[in-house]
């Protein structure tokens, strides 16, 4: 099978979408499929760029960590034709995803899409409630052309159905348990972080308004005031609110973005993982913490409750309640036996989310789409012309 993946974010950028996409790409190639990825250029090539077409990109206004490419007028249509895909999968809803969508529609190719980012809630956070309706309308139009839309949680699939997006299926909530594992833990690294003999409390994620960093900051402040020298707090990640978070948490260790190996080590070295974001479709970092044998204190919102068993692998806390997050941190700080039991249960749960099974399901879904009669199943809005502007 020949698969074209169009995405507005990819390695070396570090986020949940790029992690899942890299696993898709590598897994499909190992299974004998030809893959071509179209992605923005970050000026930092990855080890294997052989199947990646990079396009020049500029920082997104107001959110420079996101880079935007302009695909029109770049001869991409001819390149896509030369690759001759059997299927197009648009991974994001930005300019490159839009170009891939248009190409698939006009070439009458099977089109799959992904919904990783809760844009309606992001729109409300950044622009106000008035922007939610137009955002939903855009998403209905964008994903309405796809024969299949993957999203990583049942909660988000239900949201898509309520939004009027058809053919949504849950996929993409696996974790690499061979990479993220408790055996990576190192006393020497913990000592270097100032956590020798102390509880290491970790947060990993994009530091942005939609992730509710305000709750994170206040929860860490409250917990630090109660735990004192018994705990060491650590924040890994970057984003528009990074400077604000550093200034508000001077007692914490701030690491910025980390490569995958350093991140896996950090998870294993930690004792608690705190994740208050209420806008996660999956929350991949929470799964990575669980795979590392670390209890998670997460928001009871979005896709997090589907990856976290309250009272067994960690705690679910009402979104936006910093005092409740701090209470749970203090509770687990004082109960080593409970932390150990939760860590063991967390690892056991994560092992059941192995990526091999997810890739089996992806391959089967692609097989069904390429074997399906596109003429019989395509949305009625598909044009009859085969030209691409």
N, C-alpha and C positions, 0 to 999 in steps of 0.2 A: 504494500500500500504506500502511496505517496501523499504525505500530509504537510500542508502549509499552515504554520502557526504564526498569527499576527498579534503582536503585543506592544503596548506602550511602556512596558517596564520589563527589564530582564537583567540577568547578571552582567556586570558585577554589583549592580544595585541589590541591596539586601532587604527583602520584605517577604511576606507570606506568598504573594503571587509569584515572585521570581523563584522561590524555593519549589513550589508545586510545579511550575513550568519546567524548571531544570530537570526535575524527576520525570515528568512526562517525556521530555525530549530524549533523555538518556535511556529511559526504559523502552521507549518505542524503537530506538535505534538498536538496542541489544536484541530486540525481538525481530530484527530483520527489515524494519520499515525505513523508507527514505523520508527524512524530515528536513524541512527548510523553515528557519525562523527569521522573521522580519522584526527588528527591534531598534530602539534608539541607540545612538552612539554616546557612550559616557567618557570616551577618551582613555579608557583603561580596559584593554582587551582581556578576555578570559583565556584560559589555557587552550581550549579547543573552539575556534571560531569557524571551523570548516563548513558548517551548515548554517551560519548566521549572516544575514545581510543587515549591516548597520546603516542607519540613516542619521545625518546630522541633526542635532537637537539643541534646543535652547531651554533655559530654566522656565518653569511655569511661573507667571507673575504671582507674587504673594506666597509661592510654595516652591522655592528653588530646588528642593530635593527631587521634585518631579520634573522630568524633562520631556519636552514635546517635539515631535518630528512632523515635518510637512511632506507627506508622501507624493503629492500630486506633481506631475511634471518631472519625475525622476526615472521614467522608463520602467517602473515596477511592473506594469501590466505585461510588457514583453518578457521580463524576467520570470514572472509567474507562469506565463504561457510556456516558456522553455522548461521550467520545472515540471509542468503538466501535473498538477495535484489531482488526486482522486477525491480529496476532501479538504475543506478549509475550516480551521478552528480559530475564531477570533477570541482572544483571551481577555481583552480589555475593551472599554468603550471609547477610547481616545481616537486620535486621528489615524493611527496605523490599524487599529481594529476596524474603524469605519471604512478604510480603504479595502481591507480584506473582505469585509461584509459585501461591499459593492461589487468587488470582483467575483465573489461566489455567486451572487444573485444574477449578475449579467452573464456569467458563463454557465449558469444553471448547474452549479456544482453543489453537492451536499454541504450544508453549512452547520457547524456546531458553534456554540458560544459558551462563555463562562461568565458567571456573576460572582465576583469575589468581594466587591466593595459596596457597602451600604450607602450609595450615593444620595438617596432621599434624606437620610439622617445627616449626612455630611452637608447637604444643601441647607438644611435647617440650621445647623451649627454656624456655617460660614456666611450665609446670605439672609436667613430668616425664613419663617414659615411660608411666605408667599412663593418661595422657589421650589417647594416640594412638589406641587402639582405639575409644573412644566418638566421637572426632572423625571417624574414617573412617566409622563407622556413620552419623553425621549427614550427612556428605557423600554417601554412597550414597543415603540417603533423599532428600536435597534434589535432587540432580541426576538421580535415577532417573526423575523425572516428565518430564524434558526430552526432546524428540525429537532434540535436538542440543546437545552441550556443546562450546563452543569453548575451546581452551587453546593457548598460544602456542609450544609446543615438542613435538617427538616424544618427548623424555624424559618430559615431564609427561603426555602422552597415554598412554604406556606405564604410568606410575604409576596413572593413573585406571583403566585396564583391569585392572591387578592389584588395585585396590581394589574392583572390581566395579561401576564406573560405566560404563554402556554408551553407545554412540553418541558417543564423544568424537572430535573432529576438530581438527587443527592450524589455527589462524587467529589473526591479530592480531600478527604480528611484523614489521610494516612500520616504516619510518622516513621522515620528511619530509626528503628530501635537498635540497629547494630552501631550506628553512629552516636546517637544520644543514649548513653547508658551509665549506670551508677559507677561502674568500675573505673571510669576516668578520674574519679575524685582524687585530689592531691592535697595532702596537708601542707606541703611546701607552698603551693599556689595560694591556699587559704591564708597562710601566714603573711604572704606578700600583700594580700588585700587587707591585712589588719584584722583577720577573722579568726586567728588562732585562739581556741578556747571560747569563742563567741558564736552566736547565731548569725549566719549570713543570710540576709533577707534581700532578694533580688527582684528587680523589675526589668524586663526587656520589651522594647517596643518603640514605635514611632512616637516621638514627643510632639503631639499635635492636639488641637482643641477637641477633635472628634474622638480622641482616645481618653478624654476626661482626665487630663494630667492634673487638673485642680484637685480632684479627689485623691489621686496618688500622692501629691505633695502634702496635703493635709493629713492623710492617713499615716504617712511616714513621720511627719512631725509629731503627731499624737503618740505613735508607737515609740519613737525615740525618747520622748519625754518620760515615758513609763518604764522603758527597758534600760535606758542609759548605756553603760559599758557592756551590758550583756549581749548587745546586738550590734552588728555592722550592716549598714544599708548600702546597696549598690544599684546603680541605674545604668543600663546599657541601651544605647539607641540615640538617634538624632532626630531633628525635625524643627519646625518653626518655633516651638516652645522650648527648645533645648537650653538656650541661655537663661530663660526664665526659671526653668527647673533647677539648673545649677545654682542660680542665685538664691532660690528658696530653700534648697537643701544643702547647705554648706558642710553638714556633717556626713553626707553620703559620698561614696566613691563613684565618680562619673567616668564612664568608659567610652561613650560614643558608639559608632557602628563597629561591629566586630566581624571578623571573618568566621567561616563556619566552624573551623576547628577550635578557635578560641572560645566561641560561643558554646560549643558542646562541653568544653572543659569547665566553663563558668557555671553552666547549669549543674553539672555533677558536683561542683564544689559548694553549691548553695544548700541551704536548709529549708528555705521557704521561697515560694514564688508568688508575687502579688501582681494581679492583673485586673484593674478596675474598668477597663474599656467596655462601654455598653454597646458598641457598634460593630462587633466582630461577627462576620458570617461563619467563621470557624474558630479562629484563635489558635493558629498553628504553634505559636510559642508556648502556649499552655500545654499542648500535647508534647512538645519537646521537653518541657519541664517534667511532666509525668513520666515520660520515657526514661528520664534521668533519675527517677526515683525521688522526686521532690514534690511534696504536697503543694497544692495550688489554692490560693485564696482569690477567687474570681468573681466578677459581676454576674448576677443572675439575670442575664440579658443576652439577646442574640444567640449565637451558636455555642457559647461557652457551656451552658447546662447539659449539652449533649456529649461533652468531653470530660465533664467533671462530676463525680459522684459525691454529693454533699454528705459530709460526715465520714466518708470512706476514703476518698483520694484527696480530700481537701475540704474547703468550705465554699459554698455559694453565698454571696452577700448582696443585698439590695444595691443596685447601681446608684452611684452618687451619694453614698453614706460613708464618709471617711471614718467616723467613729466606730462603725460596725467592722470595717476593715481592720482598724487598729486593735479592736477587741479580740478579733480572731488571731492576729499576729501575736498578741500578748499571751493568749490562751495556749497556742502551740509552742511558744517560746518556753513556757513553764512545764511542758509535758513531753519529755523526750520519748517516752514509750509510744505515745500517740503519734508523734511525728514519724517514728520509725515504722509503725504499722501502716500509716497512710502512705509513706514512701514505697513500701513493698506492694501495697494495693495499687498505687499509681503505676508502678512499673508493669504489674500484671495486666492492668487495663490497657496500657499502651501497646503491649505486645500483640494484642488482638486487633490493633489498627495498622498492621503491616502493609507496606506499600505494594507488595507483590499482588495481593488480592485486588487492590485498587487498580493496578495496571491491567490485570486480567479483565476487569469490568470495562475499562477504557477501550481496550482492544476489541472486545465484543461489541461495544456500542458503535465504534467506528465501522466494524464489519457490517452491522445492521444498516447503518446509514449509506454506505457505499453500495450495498446490494439492493437497497430500496429504489423503487422507481421514482426519481425526482419529479418527473412530469406529473405523476399521479398524486404526489404528496406535498409539492411545494405550495407555499401560500399563494393565494390568487393574485396578490399584488406583484408577483415576480413579473418582470417585463419579458416580452417574447424576443426582443432583439438580443444578438450575441456580441454587439460591439461594446467596447469599454472606452469611455472618454479619458 
